[in-house]
Amino acid sequence: MVKQERAARTRRALIQAAAETFAGEGYVLASLPAISERAGVSKGALHFHFESKDALARAVEDEAARAVERIIDSAQRRPGLTRLELLADVMRGLMARIAGDAVVRAGFQMDGDVTRKGSRAFSRRWQAWVGEVLREAERDGELAEGVSSRAMATTVVAATVGLRVLAASDETWRSGSQVEQVWSVLLSGPVARQGS
Amino acid sequence: MVKQERAARTRRALIQAAAETFAGEGYVLASLPAISERAGVSKGALHFHFESKDALARAVEDEAARAVERIIDSAQRRPGLTRLELLADVMRGLMARIAGDAVVRAGFQMDGDVTRKGSRAFSRRWQAWVGEVLREAERDGELAEGVSSRAMATTVVAATVGLRVLAASDETWRSGSQVEQVWSVLLSGPVARQGS
């Protein structure tokens, strides 16, 4: 294995170990020695790649953000979806990834962590994308009368964040069935019509 | 002021100071000296009332839970509300209280904090109540066909948790307008009907 390959592999192991530690214990309690040990890497190697815990956290956040971009790109390439189906599809992919991938889970988790006052870049990007898709849906008449794209975006963003937080602390929220339940409500309209 | 009154006042000041500290810095970073200083109380007085940070946190959680019970009781006494209007009313009251009262804010926040592995009693109670109200709504025909009370409960609980987390980290989510937006969606049904 050439030197660059080995360095890249060490870097990936450190990001993975950091993400598992941040997701499990919270950013503030995570220690660099615990992370290098979990990665099977010396403390010197950790410091060669990352100058601080903050630098490691930023690397986790960047990789999580790229994973989300890929989920969005792949859903957008599926043909024949309405805007709401596209949103549901991306949210489904995102929640599955949060359940199965510590990097994405930690990236989202740190974004809402009061002990880590970050840029909120991750959730801002998610909010912006959801808002954009729903404005297009509104323009093309895909939303019911009386429902604004803004209100729908608020609901989708709040539900995404809520599902993520609930899944982090309670395993009954990790099955993926909750995303289907949320979209069964969002796609059908929950109030009985007058006279129905 | 008699001795018991003074003790009760000190206890309240400590709970308030602890809640402000937990909500602002997170449970794990909060220090007992910072809390006693914020409360204007000696360290000895703090230890007289609370044997540990965990005991203080439990007092904050208990008081927050009682505040939520009062919000629910008061909404349930309002006449003429449908079940969904009752839920919207309670959620509105809860979000206003989270914005304005550090004890309720900290109580909810600690419930989703990975660094504090608590009993989740607070969010379990909220989930149970939301589920119960929606089962009654379903039984009485207040939900649209195809919407299960379970799916609606998941959506309401996820949205509540999401709004609370977003409000904690981003002040644009603190105005109360987001609750109205969520309920405008939940009460109307967001998908354009076929042929409409």
Contacts between the chains, C-beta under 8 A, distances in Angstrom:
chain1	res1	chain2	res2	distance
A	23	B	114	7.7
A	24	B	114	7.2
A	25	B	114	6.9
A	25	B	115	6.9
A	26	B	26	7.9
A	26	B	28	6.6
A	26	B	113	7.4
A	26	B	114	4.8
A	26	B	115	4.1
A	28	B	26	6.6
A	28	B	28	5.5
A	28	B	29	6.0
A	28	B	115	6.8
A	29	B	28	6.0
A	29	B	115	5.7
A	84	B	190	7.3
A	84	B	191	6.4
A	109	B	114	7.3
A	111	B	169	7.6
A	112	B	165	4.8
A	112	B	166	7.6
A	112	B	168	7.3
A	112	B	169	5.6
A	113	B	26	7.4
A	114	B	23	7.7
A	114	B	24	7.2
A	114	B	25	6.9
A	114	B	26	4.8
A	114	B	109	7.3
A	114	B	168	6.1
A	114	B	169	6.7
A	115	B	25	6.9
A	115	B	26	4.1
A	115	B	28	6.8
A	115	B	29	5.7
A	115	B	115	7.9
A	120	B	169	6.4
A	120	B	170	6.3
A	123	B	166	7.6
A	123	B	169	7.9
A	123	B	170	7.7
A	141	B	192	5.8
A	142	B	191	7.3
A	142	B	192	5.8
A	143	B	190	5.7
A	143	B	191	7.3
A	143	B	192	6.1
A	144	B	188	6.2
A	144	B	189	5.5
A	144	B	190	5.6
A	144	B	191	5.8
A	144	B	192	5.2
A	144	B	193	6.9
A	144	B	196	7.6
A	145	B	192	7.6
A	145	B	196	7.2
A	146	B	184	7.5
A	146	B	188	5.1
A	147	B	184	6.8
A	147	B	185	5.9
A	147	B	188	5.4
A	147	B	189	7.5
A	147	B	190	4.6
A	148	B	181	7.6
A	148	B	184	7.3
A	150	B	181	6.5
A	151	B	180	7.9
A	151	B	181	3.6
A	151	B	182	7.3
A	151	B	184	4.7
A	151	B	185	5.2
A	152	B	185	5.6
A	152	B	190	5.4
A	154	B	178	5.0
A	154	B	181	4.2
A	154	B	182	6.1
A	154	B	185	7.9
A	155	B	159	6.3
A	155	B	181	6.7
A	155	B	182	4.8
A	155	B	185	4.5
A	155	B	186	7.4
A	157	B	162	7.0
A	157	B	166	7.3
A	158	B	158	7.3
A	158	B	159	4.5
A	158	B	162	3.4
A	158	B	163	4.9
A	158	B	166	6.5
A	158	B	178	6.8
A	158	B	182	6.2
A	159	B	155	6.3
A	159	B	158	4.5
A	159	B	159	5.3
A	159	B	162	5.8
A	160	B	162	6.7
A	161	B	161	7.4
A	161	B	162	3.7
A	161	B	165	5.3
A	161	B	166	5.9
A	162	B	157	7.0
A	162	B	158	3.4
A	162	B	159	5.8
A	162	B	160	6.7
A	162	B	161	3.7
A	162	B	162	3.3
A	162	B	163	7.6
A	162	B	165	7.2
A	163	B	158	4.9
A	163	B	162	7.6
A	165	B	112	4.8
A	165	B	161	5.3
A	165	B	162	7.2
A	165	B	165	5.5
A	166	B	112	7.6
A	166	B	123	7.7
A	166	B	157	7.3
A	166	B	158	6.5
A	166	B	161	5.8
A	168	B	112	7.2
A	168	B	114	6.1
A	169	B	111	7.6
A	169	B	112	5.5
A	169	B	114	6.7
A	169	B	120	6.4
A	169	B	123	7.9
A	170	B	120	6.3
A	170	B	123	7.7
A	178	B	154	5.0
A	178	B	158	6.8
A	180	B	151	7.9
A	181	B	148	7.6
A	181	B	150	6.6
A	181	B	151	3.7
A	181	B	154	4.2
A	181	B	155	6.7
A	182	B	151	7.3
A	182	B	154	6.1
A	182	B	155	4.8
A	182	B	158	6.2
A	184	B	146	7.5
A	184	B	147	6.9
A	184	B	148	7.3
A	184	B	151	4.7
A	185	B	147	5.9
A	185	B	151	5.2
A	185	B	152	5.5
A	185	B	154	7.9
A	185	B	155	4.5
A	185	B	186	7.2
A	186	B	155	7.4
A	186	B	185	7.2
A	186	B	190	5.7
A	186	B	191	7.9
A	187	B	190	7.4
A	187	B	191	5.4
A	188	B	144	6.2
A	188	B	146	5.0
A	188	B	147	5.4
A	188	B	189	6.4
A	188	B	191	7.1
A	189	B	144	5.5
A	189	B	147	7.5
A	189	B	188	6.4
A	189	B	189	1.5
A	189	B	190	6.7
A	189	B	191	6.8
A	190	B	84	7.3
A	190	B	143	5.7
A	190	B	144	5.6
A	190	B	147	4.6
A	190	B	152	5.4
A	190	B	186	5.7
A	190	B	187	7.3
A	190	B	189	6.7
A	191	B	84	6.4
A	191	B	142	7.3
A	191	B	143	7.3
A	191	B	144	5.8
A	191	B	186	8.0
A	191	B	187	5.4
A	191	B	188	7.2
A	191	B	189	6.8
A	192	B	141	5.8
A	192	B	142	5.8
A	192	B	143	6.1
A	192	B	144	5.2
A	192	B	145	7.6
A	193	B	144	6.9
A	196	B	144	7.6
A	196	B	145	7.3
